[in-house]
Amino acid sequence: MAKPSPSFAKDPILIALGDAIRRTRATRNISQEALADLAGIDRSYMGGIERGEHNVAVINLSKIAEALEVRPSALLATAGI
């Protein structure tokens, strides 16, 4: 199981991004497990992203956005970043 990145865990920006991903996923009625599968990301890691525990790599943000059928910039805008 991936451990949170200690220098980034619970950073307000990561929390906001994780919340934006969670809200977008919920509006599309996609489970966290299904999103992780569609994006090719481990489900427990996806949970950590949504909780703001991981500093998301740009490539993973792109995969998540594609799975949600939105642009990465839309997720960032939803997060207020």
PDB file of N, CA, C and O in Angstrom:
ATOM      1  N   MET A   1       0.842  -1.179   0.000  1.00  0.00           N
ATOM      2  CA  MET A   1       0.000   0.000   0.000  1.00  0.00           C
ATOM      3  C   MET A   1       0.888   1.243   0.000  1.00  0.00           C
ATOM      4  O   MET A   1       1.845   1.323   0.769  1.00  0.00           O
ATOM      5  N   ALA A   2       0.578   2.194  -0.845  1.00  0.00           N
ATOM      6  CA  ALA A   2       1.354   3.420  -0.928  1.00  0.00           C
ATOM      7  C   ALA A   2       1.149   4.254   0.328  1.00  0.00           C
ATOM      8  O   ALA A   2       0.039   4.350   0.851  1.00  0.00           O
ATOM      9  N   LYS A   3       2.233   4.855   0.803  1.00  0.00           N
ATOM     10  CA  LYS A   3       2.158   5.706   1.983  1.00  0.00           C
ATOM     11  C   LYS A   3       2.060   7.157   1.537  1.00  0.00           C
ATOM     12  O   LYS A   3       2.588   7.518   0.486  1.00  0.00           O
ATOM     13  N   PRO A   4       1.383   8.003   2.334  1.00  0.00           N
ATOM     14  CA  PRO A   4       1.297   9.407   1.970  1.00  0.00           C
ATOM     15  C   PRO A   4       2.682  10.036   1.870  1.00  0.00           C
ATOM     16  O   PRO A   4       3.599   9.654   2.596  1.00  0.00           O
ATOM     17  N   SER A   5       2.824  10.995   0.973  1.00  0.00           N
ATOM     18  CA  SER A   5       4.070  11.735   0.856  1.00  0.00           C
ATOM     19  C   SER A   5       4.141  12.687   2.048  1.00  0.00           C
ATOM     20  O   SER A   5       3.355  13.632   2.121  1.00  0.00           O
ATOM     21  N   PRO A   6       5.064  12.460   2.982  1.00  0.00           N
ATOM     22  CA  PRO A   6       5.059  13.255   4.208  1.00  0.00           C
ATOM     23  C   PRO A   6       5.220  14.751   3.993  1.00  0.00           C
ATOM     24  O   PRO A   6       4.630  15.539   4.732  1.00  0.00           O
ATOM     25  N   SER A   7       6.005  15.165   3.000  1.00  0.00           N
ATOM     26  CA  SER A   7       6.206  16.589   2.787  1.00  0.00           C
ATOM     27  C   SER A   7       5.011  17.260   2.111  1.00  0.00           C
ATOM     28  O   SER A   7       4.913  18.487   2.110  1.00  0.00           O
ATOM     29  N   PHE A   8       4.111  16.477   1.542  1.00  0.00           N
ATOM     30  CA  PHE A   8       2.959  17.036   0.836  1.00  0.00           C
ATOM     31  C   PHE A   8       1.623  16.656   1.454  1.00  0.00           C
ATOM     32  O   PHE A   8       0.611  17.301   1.181  1.00  0.00           O
ATOM     33  N   ALA A   9       1.607  15.620   2.281  1.00  0.00           N
ATOM     34  CA  ALA A   9       0.344  15.108   2.814  1.00  0.00           C
ATOM     35  C   ALA A   9      -0.464  16.215   3.483  1.00  0.00           C
ATOM     36  O   ALA A   9       0.050  16.988   4.291  1.00  0.00           O
ATOM     37  N   LYS A  10      -1.716  16.265   3.129  1.00  0.00           N
ATOM     38  CA  LYS A  10      -2.692  17.206   3.686  1.00  0.00           C
ATOM     39  C   LYS A  10      -2.414  18.670   3.340  1.00  0.00           C
ATOM     40  O   LYS A  10      -2.880  19.572   4.037  1.00  0.00           O
ATOM     41  N   ASP A  11      -1.657  18.907   2.271  1.00  0.00           N
ATOM     42  CA  ASP A  11      -1.458  20.263   1.781  1.00  0.00           C
ATOM     43  C   ASP A  11      -2.810  20.775   1.275  1.00  0.00           C
ATOM     44  O   ASP A  11      -3.524  20.031   0.604  1.00  0.00           O
ATOM     45  N   PRO A  12      -3.178  22.012   1.575  1.00  0.00           N
ATOM     46  CA  PRO A  12      -4.485  22.530   1.147  1.00  0.00           C
ATOM     47  C   PRO A  12      -4.735  22.413  -0.363  1.00  0.00           C
ATOM     48  O   PRO A  12      -5.869  22.186  -0.787  1.00  0.00           O
ATOM     49  N   ILE A  13      -3.705  22.565  -1.154  1.00  0.00           N
ATOM     50  CA  ILE A  13      -3.874  22.440  -2.608  1.00  0.00           C
ATOM     51  C   ILE A  13      -4.228  21.006  -2.980  1.00  0.00           C
ATOM     52  O   ILE A  13      -5.109  20.772  -3.808  1.00  0.00           O
ATOM     53  N   LEU A  14      -3.539  20.047  -2.365  1.00  0.00           N
ATOM     54  CA  LEU A  14      -3.821  18.640  -2.660  1.00  0.00           C
ATOM     55  C   LEU A  14      -5.192  18.231  -2.154  1.00  0.00           C
ATOM     56  O   LEU A  14      -5.883  17.437  -2.792  1.00  0.00           O
ATOM     57  N   ILE A  15      -5.583  18.767  -1.017  1.00  0.00           N
ATOM     58  CA  ILE A  15      -6.925  18.484  -0.488  1.00  0.00           C
ATOM     59  C   ILE A  15      -7.983  19.029  -1.444  1.00  0.00           C
ATOM     60  O   ILE A  15      -8.971  18.352  -1.729  1.00  0.00           O
ATOM     61  N   ALA A  16      -7.779  20.247  -1.938  1.00  0.00           N
ATOM     62  CA  ALA A  16      -8.734  20.854  -2.876  1.00  0.00           C
ATOM     63  C   ALA A  16      -8.810  20.061  -4.174  1.00  0.00           C
ATOM     64  O   ALA A  16      -9.899  19.844  -4.705  1.00  0.00           O
ATOM     65  N   LEU A  17      -7.667  19.628  -4.686  1.00  0.00           N
ATOM     66  CA  LEU A  17      -7.660  18.843  -5.921  1.00  0.00           C
ATOM     67  C   LEU A  17      -8.350  17.501  -5.704  1.00  0.00           C
ATOM     68  O   LEU A  17      -9.149  17.070  -6.536  1.00  0.00           O
ATOM     69  N   GLY A  18      -8.046  16.845  -4.597  1.00  0.00           N
ATOM     70  CA  GLY A  18      -8.695  15.565  -4.294  1.00  0.00           C
ATOM     71  C   GLY A  18     -10.200  15.709  -4.178  1.00  0.00           C
ATOM     72  O   GLY A  18     -10.953  14.853  -4.644  1.00  0.00           O
ATOM     73  N   ASP A  19     -10.638  16.797  -3.554  1.00  0.00           N
ATOM     74  CA  ASP A  19     -12.068  17.047  -3.422  1.00  0.00           C
ATOM     75  C   ASP A  19     -12.700  17.299  -4.784  1.00  0.00           C
ATOM     76  O   ASP A  19     -13.813  16.842  -5.047  1.00  0.00           O
ATOM     77  N   ALA A  20     -11.999  18.021  -5.647  1.00  0.00           N
ATOM     78  CA  ALA A  20     -12.515  18.279  -7.005  1.00  0.00           C
ATOM     79  C   ALA A  20     -12.657  16.976  -7.779  1.00  0.00           C
ATOM     80  O   ALA A  20     -13.642  16.780  -8.489  1.00  0.00           O
ATOM     81  N   ILE A  21     -11.685  16.092  -7.647  1.00  0.00           N
ATOM     82  CA  ILE A  21     -11.764  14.785  -8.318  1.00  0.00           C
ATOM     83  C   ILE A  21     -12.937  13.994  -7.762  1.00  0.00           C
ATOM     84  O   ILE A  21     -13.711  13.409  -8.520  1.00  0.00           O
ATOM     85  N   ARG A  22     -13.071  13.973  -6.447  1.00  0.00           N
ATOM     86  CA  ARG A  22     -14.166  13.226  -5.804  1.00  0.00           C
ATOM     87  C   ARG A  22     -15.528  13.754  -6.240  1.00  0.00           C
ATOM     88  O   ARG A  22     -16.425  12.978  -6.568  1.00  0.00           O
ATOM     89  N   ARG A  23     -15.680  15.086  -6.242  1.00  0.00           N
ATOM     90  CA  ARG A  23     -16.972  15.677  -6.631  1.00  0.00           C
ATOM     91  C   ARG A  23     -17.294  15.409  -8.097  1.00  0.00           C
ATOM     92  O   ARG A  23     -18.436  15.104  -8.441  1.00  0.00           O
ATOM     93  N   THR A  24     -16.294  15.522  -8.952  1.00  0.00           N
ATOM     94  CA  THR A  24     -16.505  15.255 -10.379  1.00  0.00           C
ATOM     95  C   THR A  24     -16.882  13.796 -10.587  1.00  0.00           C
ATOM     96  O   THR A  24     -17.781  13.483 -11.367  1.00  0.00           O
ATOM     97  N   ARG A  25     -16.193  12.913  -9.890  1.00  0.00           N
ATOM     98  CA  ARG A  25     -16.492  11.479  -9.977  1.00  0.00           C
ATOM     99  C   ARG A  25     -17.921  11.207  -9.518  1.00  0.00           C
ATOM    100  O   ARG A  25     -18.648  10.444 -10.154  1.00  0.00           O
ATOM    101  N   ALA A  26     -18.319  11.829  -8.420  1.00  0.00           N
ATOM    102  CA  ALA A  26     -19.664  11.603  -7.869  1.00  0.00           C
ATOM    103  C   ALA A  26     -20.752  12.092  -8.819  1.00  0.00           C
ATOM    104  O   ALA A  26     -21.795  11.450  -8.946  1.00  0.00           O
ATOM    105  N   THR A  27     -20.519  13.225  -9.491  1.00  0.00           N
ATOM    106  CA  THR A  27     -21.537  13.734 -10.416  1.00  0.00           C
ATOM    107  C   THR A  27     -21.712  12.818 -11.622  1.00  0.00           C
ATOM    108  O   THR A  27     -22.740  12.856 -12.298  1.00  0.00           O
ATOM    109  N   ARG A  28     -20.707  12.001 -11.884  1.00  0.00           N
ATOM    110  CA  ARG A  28     -20.777  11.063 -13.011  1.00  0.00           C
ATOM    111  C   ARG A  28     -21.154   9.652 -12.557  1.00  0.00           C
ATOM    112  O   ARG A  28     -21.145   8.711 -13.350  1.00  0.00           O
ATOM    113  N   ASN A  29     -21.485   9.520 -11.274  1.00  0.00           N
ATOM    114  CA  ASN A  29     -21.884   8.224 -10.707  1.00  0.00           C
ATOM    115  C   ASN A  29     -20.861   7.129 -10.981  1.00  0.00           C
ATOM    116  O   ASN A  29     -21.213   6.009 -11.351  1.00  0.00           O
ATOM    117  N   ILE A  30     -19.585   7.472 -10.793  1.00  0.00           N
ATOM    118  CA  ILE A  30     -18.502   6.509 -10.970  1.00  0.00           C
ATOM    119  C   ILE A  30     -17.935   6.198  -9.597  1.00  0.00           C
ATOM    120  O   ILE A  30     -17.634   7.110  -8.826  1.00  0.00           O
ATOM    121  N   SER A  31     -17.789   4.939  -9.290  1.00  0.00           N
ATOM    122  CA  SER A  31     -17.185   4.566  -8.009  1.00  0.00           C
ATOM    123  C   SER A  31     -15.696   4.875  -8.038  1.00  0.00           C
ATOM    124  O   SER A  31     -15.089   4.991  -9.103  1.00  0.00           O
ATOM    125  N   GLN A  32     -15.127   5.004  -6.857  1.00  0.00           N
ATOM    126  CA  GLN A  32     -13.692   5.234  -6.758  1.00  0.00           C
ATOM    127  C   GLN A  32     -12.925   4.078  -7.395  1.00  0.00           C
ATOM    128  O   GLN A  32     -11.928   4.290  -8.085  1.00  0.00           O
ATOM    129  N   GLU A  33     -13.391   2.876  -7.163  1.00  0.00           N
ATOM    130  CA  GLU A  33     -12.736   1.698  -7.747  1.00  0.00           C
ATOM    131  C   GLU A  33     -12.806   1.723  -9.268  1.00  0.00           C
ATOM    132  O   GLU A  33     -11.824   1.419  -9.946  1.00  0.00           O
ATOM    133  N   ALA A  34     -13.974   2.088  -9.804  1.00  0.00           N
ATOM    134  CA  ALA A  34     -14.121   2.150 -11.269  1.00  0.00           C
ATOM    135  C   ALA A  34     -13.237   3.238 -11.861  1.00  0.00           C
ATOM    136  O   ALA A  34     -12.628   3.035 -12.911  1.00  0.00           O
ATOM    137  N   LEU A  35     -13.159   4.396 -11.199  1.00  0.00           N
ATOM    138  CA  LEU A  35     -12.302   5.462 -11.695  1.00  0.00           C
ATOM    139  C   LEU A  35     -10.844   5.031 -11.692  1.00  0.00           C
ATOM    140  O   LEU A  35     -10.117   5.263 -12.658  1.00  0.00           O
ATOM    141  N   ALA A  36     -10.427   4.408 -10.613  1.00  0.00           N
ATOM    142  CA  ALA A  36      -9.050   3.924 -10.532  1.00  0.00           C
ATOM    143  C   ALA A  36      -8.766   2.946 -11.662  1.00  0.00           C
ATOM    144  O   ALA A  36      -7.709   3.001 -12.290  1.00  0.00           O
ATOM    145  N   ASP A  37      -9.707   2.056 -11.916  1.00  0.00           N
ATOM    146  CA  ASP A  37      -9.540   1.072 -12.981  1.00  0.00           C
ATOM    147  C   ASP A  37      -9.462   1.748 -14.348  1.00  0.00           C
ATOM    148  O   ASP A  37      -8.593   1.416 -15.155  1.00  0.00           O
ATOM    149  N   LEU A  38     -10.357   2.685 -14.607  1.00  0.00           N
ATOM    150  CA  LEU A  38     -10.364   3.402 -15.886  1.00  0.00           C
ATOM    151  C   LEU A  38      -9.079   4.202 -16.101  1.00  0.00           C
ATOM    152  O   LEU A  38      -8.592   4.324 -17.225  1.00  0.00           O
ATOM    153  N   ALA A  39      -8.536   4.746 -15.003  1.00  0.00           N
ATOM    154  CA  ALA A  39      -7.332   5.571 -15.099  1.00  0.00           C
ATOM    155  C   ALA A  39      -6.046   4.749 -15.008  1.00  0.00           C
ATOM    156  O   ALA A  39      -4.953   5.273 -15.221  1.00  0.00           O
ATOM    157  N   GLY A  40      -6.180   3.460 -14.691  1.00  0.00           N
ATOM    158  CA  GLY A  40      -4.994   2.618 -14.564  1.00  0.00           C
ATOM    159  C   GLY A  40      -4.181   2.931 -13.318  1.00  0.00           C
ATOM    160  O   GLY A  40      -2.954   2.833 -13.321  1.00  0.00           O
ATOM    161  N   ILE A  41      -4.879   3.309 -12.254  1.00  0.00           N
ATOM    162  CA  ILE A  41      -4.244   3.684 -10.988  1.00  0.00           C
ATOM    163  C   ILE A  41      -4.768   2.754  -9.896  1.00  0.00           C
ATOM    164  O   ILE A  41      -5.945   2.393  -9.893  1.00  0.00           O
ATOM    165  N   ASP A  42      -3.900   2.374  -8.980  1.00  0.00           N
ATOM    166  CA  ASP A  42      -4.309   1.522  -7.863  1.00  0.00           C
ATOM    167  C   ASP A  42      -5.423   2.203  -7.065  1.00  0.00           C
ATOM    168  O   ASP A  42      -5.367   3.407  -6.815  1.00  0.00           O
ATOM    169  N   ARG A  43      -6.435   1.426  -6.667  1.00  0.00           N
ATOM    170  CA  ARG A  43      -7.583   1.983  -5.965  1.00  0.00           C
ATOM    171  C   ARG A  43      -7.201   2.646  -4.642  1.00  0.00           C
ATOM    172  O   ARG A  43      -7.737   3.702  -4.306  1.00  0.00           O
ATOM    173  N   SER A  44      -6.296   2.050  -3.901  1.00  0.00           N
ATOM    174  CA  SER A  44      -5.914   2.659  -2.628  1.00  0.00           C
ATOM    175  C   SER A  44      -5.146   3.960  -2.862  1.00  0.00           C
ATOM    176  O   SER A  44      -5.260   4.898  -2.073  1.00  0.00           O
ATOM    177  N   TYR A  45      -4.367   4.019  -3.937  1.00  0.00           N
ATOM    178  CA  TYR A  45      -3.666   5.252  -4.278  1.00  0.00           C
ATOM    179  C   TYR A  45      -4.673   6.333  -4.682  1.00  0.00           C
ATOM    180  O   TYR A  45      -4.520   7.502  -4.330  1.00  0.00           O
ATOM    181  N   MET A  46      -5.705   5.923  -5.428  1.00  0.00           N
ATOM    182  CA  MET A  46      -6.751   6.864  -5.830  1.00  0.00           C
ATOM    183  C   MET A  46      -7.432   7.435  -4.591  1.00  0.00           C
ATOM    184  O   MET A  46      -7.718   8.631  -4.532  1.00  0.00           O
ATOM    185  N   GLY A  47      -7.691   6.584  -3.605  1.00  0.00           N
ATOM    186  CA  GLY A  47      -8.288   7.065  -2.358  1.00  0.00           C
ATOM    187  C   GLY A  47      -7.398   8.090  -1.682  1.00  0.00           C
ATOM    188  O   GLY A  47      -7.883   9.090  -1.152  1.00  0.00           O
ATOM    189  N   GLY A  48      -6.097   7.843  -1.701  1.00  0.00           N
ATOM    190  CA  GLY A  48      -5.153   8.799  -1.129  1.00  0.00           C
ATOM    191  C   GLY A  48      -5.131  10.114  -1.881  1.00  0.00           C
ATOM    192  O   GLY A  48      -4.993  11.178  -1.278  1.00  0.00           O
ATOM    193  N   ILE A  49      -5.265  10.046  -3.184  1.00  0.00           N
ATOM    194  CA  ILE A  49      -5.339  11.271  -3.989  1.00  0.00           C
ATOM    195  C   ILE A  49      -6.571  12.068  -3.573  1.00  0.00           C
ATOM    196  O   ILE A  49      -6.489  13.276  -3.351  1.00  0.00           O
ATOM    197  N   GLU A  50      -7.697  11.398  -3.470  1.00  0.00           N
ATOM    198  CA  GLU A  50      -8.940  12.089  -3.103  1.00  0.00           C
ATOM    199  C   GLU A  50      -8.885  12.655  -1.686  1.00  0.00           C
ATOM    200  O   GLU A  50      -9.572  13.632  -1.390  1.00  0.00           O
ATOM    201  N   ARG A  51      -8.087  12.064  -0.815  1.00  0.00           N
ATOM    202  CA  ARG A  51      -7.946  12.561   0.555  1.00  0.00           C
ATOM    203  C   ARG A  51      -6.836  13.611   0.686  1.00  0.00           C
ATOM    204  O   ARG A  51      -6.606  14.128   1.779  1.00  0.00           O
ATOM    205  N   GLY A  52      -6.154  13.927  -0.405  1.00  0.00           N
ATOM    206  CA  GLY A  52      -5.090  14.916  -0.371  1.00  0.00           C
ATOM    207  C   GLY A  52      -3.796  14.406   0.238  1.00  0.00           C
ATOM    208  O   GLY A  52      -2.992  15.183   0.753  1.00  0.00           O
ATOM    209  N   GLU A  53      -3.600  13.098   0.177  1.00  0.00           N
ATOM    210  CA  GLU A  53      -2.414  12.488   0.782  1.00  0.00           C
ATOM    211  C   GLU A  53      -1.262  12.302  -0.190  1.00  0.00           C
ATOM    212  O   GLU A  53      -0.146  11.998   0.232  1.00  0.00           O
ATOM    213  N   HIS A  54      -1.508  12.477  -1.480  1.00  0.00           N
ATOM    214  CA  HIS A  54      -0.469  12.252  -2.488  1.00  0.00           C
ATOM    215  C   HIS A  54      -0.328  13.464  -3.395  1.00  0.00           C
ATOM    216  O   HIS A  54      -1.316  14.091  -3.777  1.00  0.00           O
ATOM    217  N   ASN A  55       0.910  13.782  -3.730  1.00  0.00           N
ATOM    218  CA  ASN A  55       1.204  14.831  -4.692  1.00  0.00           C
ATOM    219  C   ASN A  55       1.065  14.200  -6.078  1.00  0.00           C
ATOM    220  O   ASN A  55       1.955  13.477  -6.526  1.00  0.00           O
ATOM    221  N   VAL A  56      -0.027  14.471  -6.740  1.00  0.00           N
ATOM    222  CA  VAL A  56      -0.386  13.793  -7.983  1.00  0.00           C
ATOM    223  C   VAL A  56       0.544  14.197  -9.125  1.00  0.00           C
ATOM    224  O   VAL A  56       0.742  15.384  -9.387  1.00  0.00           O
ATOM    225  N   ALA A  57       1.106  13.208  -9.793  1.00  0.00           N
ATOM    226  CA  ALA A  57       1.922  13.470 -10.977  1.00  0.00           C
ATOM    227  C   ALA A  57       1.022  13.964 -12.108  1.00  0.00           C
ATOM    228  O   ALA A  57      -0.145  13.582 -12.197  1.00  0.00           O
ATOM    229  N   VAL A  58       1.560  14.794 -12.947  1.00  0.00           N
ATOM    230  CA  VAL A  58       0.791  15.348 -14.069  1.00  0.00           C
ATOM    231  C   VAL A  58       0.231  14.227 -14.939  1.00  0.00           C
ATOM    232  O   VAL A  58      -0.910  14.316 -15.393  1.00  0.00           O
ATOM    233  N   ILE A  59       1.008  13.184 -15.178  1.00  0.00           N
ATOM    234  CA  ILE A  59       0.527  12.078 -16.012  1.00  0.00           C
ATOM    235  C   ILE A  59      -0.683  11.403 -15.366  1.00  0.00           C
ATOM    236  O   ILE A  59      -1.627  11.031 -16.062  1.00  0.00           O
ATOM    237  N   ASN A  60      -0.661  11.243 -14.036  1.00  0.00           N
ATOM    238  CA  ASN A  60      -1.810  10.638 -13.359  1.00  0.00           C
ATOM    239  C   ASN A  60      -3.013  11.567 -13.363  1.00  0.00           C
ATOM    240  O   ASN A  60      -4.147  11.110 -13.505  1.00  0.00           O
ATOM    241  N   LEU A  61      -2.781  12.863 -13.209  1.00  0.00           N
ATOM    242  CA  LEU A  61      -3.883  13.819 -13.293  1.00  0.00           C
ATOM    243  C   LEU A  61      -4.524  13.751 -14.675  1.00  0.00           C
ATOM    244  O   LEU A  61      -5.747  13.814 -14.799  1.00  0.00           O
ATOM    245  N   SER A  62      -3.709  13.624 -15.699  1.00  0.00           N
ATOM    246  CA  SER A  62      -4.213  13.508 -17.068  1.00  0.00           C
ATOM    247  C   SER A  62      -5.034  12.235 -17.247  1.00  0.00           C
ATOM    248  O   SER A  62      -6.088  12.261 -17.883  1.00  0.00           O
ATOM    249  N   LYS A  63      -4.557  11.121 -16.689  1.00  0.00           N
ATOM    250  CA  LYS A  63      -5.293   9.855 -16.789  1.00  0.00           C
ATOM    251  C   LYS A  63      -6.632   9.932 -16.060  1.00  0.00           C
ATOM    252  O   LYS A  63      -7.647   9.444 -16.556  1.00  0.00           O
ATOM    253  N   ILE A  64      -6.623  10.545 -14.886  1.00  0.00           N
ATOM    254  CA  ILE A  64      -7.858  10.696 -14.107  1.00  0.00           C
ATOM    255  C   ILE A  64      -8.842  11.569 -14.870  1.00  0.00           C
ATOM    256  O   ILE A  64     -10.020  11.230 -14.981  1.00  0.00           O
ATOM    257  N   ALA A  65      -8.361  12.698 -15.399  1.00  0.00           N
ATOM    258  CA  ALA A  65      -9.233  13.596 -16.153  1.00  0.00           C
ATOM    259  C   ALA A  65      -9.824  12.896 -17.374  1.00  0.00           C
ATOM    260  O   ALA A  65     -11.013  13.035 -17.659  1.00  0.00           O
ATOM    261  N   GLU A  66      -8.994  12.148 -18.089  1.00  0.00           N
ATOM    262  CA  GLU A  66      -9.489  11.425 -19.260  1.00  0.00           C
ATOM    263  C   GLU A  66     -10.566  10.424 -18.861  1.00  0.00           C
ATOM    264  O   GLU A  66     -11.580  10.298 -19.547  1.00  0.00           O
ATOM    265  N   ALA A  67     -10.355   9.714 -17.760  1.00  0.00           N
ATOM    266  CA  ALA A  67     -11.346   8.736 -17.292  1.00  0.00           C
ATOM    267  C   ALA A  67     -12.651   9.428 -16.904  1.00  0.00           C
ATOM    268  O   ALA A  67     -13.728   8.849 -17.048  1.00  0.00           O
ATOM    269  N   LEU A  68     -12.559  10.662 -16.412  1.00  0.00           N
ATOM    270  CA  LEU A  68     -13.754  11.431 -16.033  1.00  0.00           C
ATOM    271  C   LEU A  68     -14.341  12.210 -17.201  1.00  0.00           C
ATOM    272  O   LEU A  68     -15.382  12.853 -17.069  1.00  0.00           O
ATOM    273  N   GLU A  69     -13.653  12.147 -18.365  1.00  0.00           N
ATOM    274  CA  GLU A  69     -14.082  12.849 -19.570  1.00  0.00           C
ATOM    275  C   GLU A  69     -14.116  14.360 -19.368  1.00  0.00           C
ATOM    276  O   GLU A  69     -15.048  15.043 -19.794  1.00  0.00           O
ATOM    277  N   VAL A  70     -13.074  14.863 -18.706  1.00  0.00           N
ATOM    278  CA  VAL A  70     -12.886  16.303 -18.540  1.00  0.00           C
ATOM    279  C   VAL A  70     -11.421  16.613 -18.837  1.00  0.00           C
ATOM    280  O   VAL A  70     -10.593  15.706 -18.927  1.00  0.00           O
ATOM    281  N   ARG A  71     -11.113  17.873 -18.986  1.00  0.00           N
ATOM    282  CA  ARG A  71      -9.721  18.285 -19.168  1.00  0.00           C
ATOM    283  C   ARG A  71      -9.068  18.419 -17.790  1.00  0.00           C
ATOM    284  O   ARG A  71      -9.749  18.749 -16.820  1.00  0.00           O
ATOM    285  N   PRO A  72      -7.781  18.171 -17.691  1.00  0.00           N
ATOM    286  CA  PRO A  72      -7.101  18.380 -16.409  1.00  0.00           C
ATOM    287  C   PRO A  72      -7.318  19.795 -15.870  1.00  0.00           C
ATOM    288  O   PRO A  72      -7.451  19.994 -14.662  1.00  0.00           O
ATOM    289  N   SER A  73      -7.352  20.767 -16.772  1.00  0.00           N
ATOM    290  CA  SER A  73      -7.559  22.157 -16.349  1.00  0.00           C
ATOM    291  C   SER A  73      -8.923  22.351 -15.677  1.00  0.00           C
ATOM    292  O   SER A  73      -9.068  23.205 -14.802  1.00  0.00           O
ATOM    293  N   ALA A  74      -9.916  21.564 -16.083  1.00  0.00           N
ATOM    294  CA  ALA A  74     -11.239  21.653 -15.451  1.00  0.00           C
ATOM    295  C   ALA A  74     -11.177  21.189 -14.007  1.00  0.00           C
ATOM    296  O   ALA A  74     -11.812  21.779 -13.132  1.00  0.00           O
ATOM    297  N   LEU A  75     -10.404  20.120 -13.752  1.00  0.00           N
ATOM    298  CA  LEU A  75     -10.247  19.647 -12.372  1.00  0.00           C
ATOM    299  C   LEU A  75      -9.519  20.696 -11.537  1.00  0.00           C
ATOM    300  O   LEU A  75      -9.885  20.950 -10.389  1.00  0.00           O
ATOM    301  N   LEU A  76      -8.488  21.303 -12.119  1.00  0.00           N
ATOM    302  CA  LEU A  76      -7.747  22.336 -11.400  1.00  0.00           C
ATOM    303  C   LEU A  76      -8.635  23.551 -11.129  1.00  0.00           C
ATOM    304  O   LEU A  76      -8.576  24.136 -10.048  1.00  0.00           O
ATOM    305  N   ALA A  77      -9.450  23.928 -12.099  1.00  0.00           N
ATOM    306  CA  ALA A  77     -10.350  25.067 -11.916  1.00  0.00           C
ATOM    307  C   ALA A  77     -11.389  24.762 -10.841  1.00  0.00           C
ATOM    308  O   ALA A  77     -11.698  25.621 -10.014  1.00  0.00           O
ATOM    309  N   THR A  78     -11.925  23.551 -10.849  1.00  0.00           N
ATOM    310  CA  THR A  78     -12.893  23.152  -9.830  1.00  0.00           C
ATOM    311  C   THR A  78     -12.264  23.220  -8.446  1.00  0.00           C
ATOM    312  O   THR A  78     -12.930  23.549  -7.464  1.00  0.00           O
ATOM    313  N   ALA A  79     -10.968  22.905  -8.379  1.00  0.00           N
ATOM    314  CA  ALA A  79     -10.243  22.950  -7.113  1.00  0.00           C
ATOM    315  C   ALA A  79      -9.849  24.375  -6.728  1.00  0.00           C
ATOM    316  O   ALA A  79      -9.387  24.612  -5.611  1.00  0.00           O
ATOM    317  N   GLY A  80     -10.030  25.323  -7.649  1.00  0.00           N
ATOM    318  CA  GLY A  80      -9.651  26.703  -7.381  1.00  0.00           C
ATOM    319  C   GLY A  80      -8.159  26.940  -7.489  1.00  0.00           C
ATOM    320  O   GLY A  80      -7.607  27.836  -6.851  1.00  0.00           O
ATOM    321  N   ILE A  81      -7.517  26.120  -8.309  1.00  0.00           N
ATOM    322  CA  ILE A  81      -6.059  26.226  -8.480  1.00  0.00           C
ATOM    323  C   ILE A  81      -5.754  26.935  -9.788  1.00  0.00           C
ATOM    324  O   ILE A  81      -4.587  27.130 -10.127  1.00  0.00           O
TER     325      ILE A  81
END
